[in-house]
Amino acid sequence: MFMLGGDEGRVHSRTIYVGQKSCPLNEAFIPPKFCDNRIVSSKYTVWNFLPKNLFEQFRRIANFYFLIIFLVQVRNNP
């Protein structure tokens, strides 16, 4: 392997533990240096469902028109 500047930063071996198994006591724990790999593909959460849903529905002019017609009919209902 070709490395620029010498072998100071070269790591000779790496042990990866999968699952709940902890590392042996004779090895030092090295905290992870990488960011979390979680992927969130949901559009809504419990807290933003109503505002986002209303925005998505009423940004279309036809849905907004029918909302206005509904409100006029409800208001004028005897």
N, C-alpha and C positions, 0 to 999 in steps of 0.2 A: 504494500500500500504506500503510495507516494504522499508525503505530508510536507507542507511548507513550514520551515522554521524549526524543525526538529521533532523529537518524539515526546516532548514534555506533556502534551495534552492527550496522548494516546492511551486508550483504555484497552487492556489486554483481554479481559473477560467480563462478562456481565451475567448476573443471575436474575431471572424474572420469576416472581412468585405469583401464581394465579389463584384467585379465590380468596378464602379466609385464612389460608395457611400463613402463619407469621414467619419471619426470617429467623434463622438460628441465632442463638445468643452470642456466638463467637464472631459474628459479622456485625459491623456497624450499620445502623439504619440510615439510609440516605434519602431525604425527602424528595419527592418528584419535582422536576424542574420544568415540566411541561404544563400547559393549560389543560383544563378539563375538556374531554371529548364529547360531552353530551350534545345531542342534536334535538332541538325543539322544533317540531313541525306543526304544532297546533296553532291555529290562528287566534283562538279565543282562550281566555282563562275565566275563572269564576268572577273575577272583579271587572273585567272589561267586556264581557259578553253583551250586555245590554247597550252600552254606548256604541260599540263597534257595529253591532248588528243594525241598530237604528240608522247609523251613518250610511252603512252599505245599502240599506233599503231605500232611504230617502234621498240619496244622491242621484237617483234616476228620476227624471222629471215626471214620468208617468205615475210612479208610486207617490210622489209628492202631490200631484194633481188629485189622485184618488183620496189621499188623506184630507185635503182641503174640502172636497166634495162631501166626505163623510162628516167632517166637523160642522159644515153648514147644515146638513140634514139633521144631525143630532141636536143642534142648537135650535132649529126651527120646528122641532117635533113638539106638538101640543100635549 
